[in-house]
Amino acid sequence: MNKIIVLSLFLTIGLISCKTSEKKIDKLKIAKQYYKALDNSDGADMKTLLTDSLVTKIPKYDYIQHHSVEEYVEKWLKWDSVFDPTYKILQIEQENEIVKATISKIDKRIFFLQQEAFITHEILRFQNNKIIVVETEYVNFNEKVWERNKTELLNWIDKNHPELNGFIYNQTEQGGVKFLKAIELYKNR
């Protein structure tokens, strides 16, 4: 009888351990799929990974943005895709119910403004196995270079192509197209 109780206890512990491991793997898998969807600008896949709304935060700059999943995909993801981004996971791990990742991102806009990839530490928070919050900390944001290049671009566009003014804050696909056009015109001046 004692052997049956001990065996049952071990089986129960084993099953609980397996379920805990599955949860960790699932959140890591979801996070990896999220970065793959960003890298591929895959709106359909992105919609399956996010809750009905997504909160993006950059605590250092007191930035908090609430997006519906549709808005995030239709506006921001399409804007981001214009610049042909490359996202790379440098490190990723799950800690309890969150996933922490170190990410490298480069695209035509970032390369022009910063001249190197962004490295970020990101925390992904989940609700019902979907991403609800992404917190970002920039590791290597070179504000001096970024601001100098942005100011030069905006001043040149203002003088030479005022029809493109306003692109800098327009995070839609159309705004991204204008931003990329401004960069190309500036480079070819």
Disulfide bonds with the S-S distance in Angstrom:
none
